[in-house]
Amino acid sequence: MNEKQNPLNESEKMSAPDAESGEQATHNSPRVPGERAPDAPDTELNVLWPSALSPDETTPATDAREEKTEAAGACEEARRETLPESRRSFLVGAAAALAGFGAWRWLKTSAADADSIPWPLRRAHEFNERLARGYFSTSRLAPTFPRHLARMPRTNGDIGLDVEDFAPAEWRLEVVSLMDGAKDEIAPSLSLTLADIKTLPRVEEVTELKCIEGWSQVVHWAGARFADFAATYQLATRSGEPLDVENKAADLVRYVSLETPDGVYYVGLDIESALHPQTLLCYEMDGQPLTPAHGAPLRLYVPVKYGIKSIKRIGRITFTDQRPFDYWADRGYDWYSGH
């Protein structure tokens, strides 16, 4: 009996290891990828399932997405803030442009008096004239210079200097006095030749010709004082009495008008500037007779005025109490043109 029971005991002994080995096989068998092992730690889930990250833990991809989102939000906010400013700037710029255009149109259409100069510009010219008249004095002389500094000026401006229709030998200076102007038919009281002008005291001066364009040139001039011309022929007073600028200013004619023989170019002068001691009826420049381009045979030179007043080739001089027309003043320049 004892021998029969031993095999049974052996088989039972063999079955126990098999059961243990089966359980051990279960623990050592391969897992399906992604499947959590029964005894795997929780950190393995974090590797296999990113969605299980804790709120305080992020990946580089998540950081990049958040930065892009924040940048897009900042751009959108800046756009919303800038858009009203851009619209406002556009509206302000458009309003300024319209106002400027309207002001320009107003200046163009606000003409006054017979000269058709817009009155705002005319008021500015009148202010300049009052200012210049305020500091004008016959004793205030233009600066003079040494003879060696003088040069011939550029031949600037040829209005009224048509060569084809001009005969120097037939030239005459016609003079109309205030008394002549009171007649029904205005006729010159004098017709003078260049030789007549040269009988007046000869004066030389070296002064600066200033052009309204901005350039200037020291020039040597020679001729007769306009004041001597007016006094000799008794042209500048209403009474016809001898000229006395200092003591009988009220007796002076107010203006002088000068024009070229063809009447194309013309200037107007206040009598005070015309009688300034340095204003010349000039027939020489740089020691030589005038050339046709510089106004031969006779031109005016007024050192207290810009060059547009120093008319070339004078054909007619009129003494008047009416403010005369002026070529460049009719085109918007200052009638007085003093400096």
Phi, psi and omega in degrees: 000322181292325179291324178292326182285336182296315176303320178298318180297324179294318180293324177293321178296324181286330182288330181295313177298323180299319178296319179293319180293326176296318179295321178294325179295323179300318180289330185264359182288150182297146179260153173289137181305135179089348181275136183279131175291150183303320181256019181289143178289164182293337183295335179296329178296323182295329178283317185279333185230091182300332182296347180271011180297148176288157184301332184271357183248131180229165176253163176304322179297319179295319178300317181297318180296321180293321178297318178297319180296316179296319179297317179297320178295321179294319178298317180296319179294318178297320179297317180296324180285326184281328185303313178298322179295319179297317179296318180296317179297320179297316181294319178296316178298318179296319179296320179295319179296317178296320179295318178297317179295319179296320178295319178297316178297322179295318178296322182290328185259355181268055180283149180222148176064188187281342184279354176059028176267130178309133189297330176298319177293321178298320179296322178295318178296320180295323177296316178299320180295316179299320179295314181293320177296329182296323181259003179287143175204141178294342178272350177272105185264150173290147180301144176249160187225161175298150184300325185290347178275351185284144176221161174287131180285164176296152179275084188257114178094125180228023180291127181082010183247039179298121184281325186295323184263013183243131178244103184304323182293337182262003183296139174219147175262113178269136183234129179243120180272173178297324179294323177295324181292340180279350181281161178296319178246116182281118178231145180295137177276341181227147171223107190249148175262172177296326177298324177297319180294324183286350175284342177286155180307131180279135180230137174241143176209150177242102183227179186257121173278123181247123179268145180292346177284347176118347180263163178212162181206133174285128186228144174265116184248154173213140180169205180248142175297138177297326179296321177293319177300312182293322181289320182297320183258009176049061186251341192261003180243152178286326184277343185084001178283166180304149183290131176217089186295321186284319189256340183229053182295329181292341180273356183283143168296147188280325188221163172229135176246135178231143180212158177287163181306326180271357178074007183287321179247138184208146179227155174240138181231143167289147186297328181297317179291323179297324182268007176302139186298345179258000177282127187239147157270102193263134175234001175222148172222134179057035177078008182232152176302151179302143172271160178305323181292335179259011170105020179303146004271345184214134178225169177258147170224123181238101186291343180267006178235162171289162188300339180296342178272343182275075187298139177265153177049068181291133177245336184207137176235130181234130175261128188208160173263355178265133180300116186282161174290159181218132186305308184279332174295326176295345181249019171103356180277167180292126180296319184288314175052041176272162176217000000 
